[in-house]
Amino acid sequence: MPYINLKLVGKLNKEQKEMIAKEFSDTLLKVAKKPKESLYLVIDEVAGENWAKGDKFFG
């Protein structure tokens, strides 16, 4: 069972999330021969004020 946890700064709309799920599941089917139904995908949308690179926050 493939499990993907995607973390990103900001918000996605429903259509964007559906496209991401489709692309991940298509890739796993094509490359790893894993059926689409086996994919678990969690998208964590993180506010910029909670995400930093070095000492610089994105928010």
Residue pairs with C-beta under 8 A, 6 or more apart in sequence:
1 38
1 39
1 40
2 28
2 32
2 34
2 38
2 39
2 40
3 39
3 40
3 41
3 42
4 24
4 39
4 40
4 41
4 42
5 42
5 44
6 20
6 41
6 42
6 43
6 44
7 44
7 46
8 43
8 44
8 45
8 46
9 46
9 47
9 48
9 51
9 58
9 59
10 45
10 48
11 45
12 20
12 43
12 45
17 43
20 41
20 43
21 39
21 41
24 39
24 41
25 36
25 39
25 41
26 36
28 34
28 36
28 38
28 39
29 35
29 36
47 59
48 57
48 58
48 59
49 57
49 58
49 59
50 57
50 59
51 57
51 58
51 59
52 58
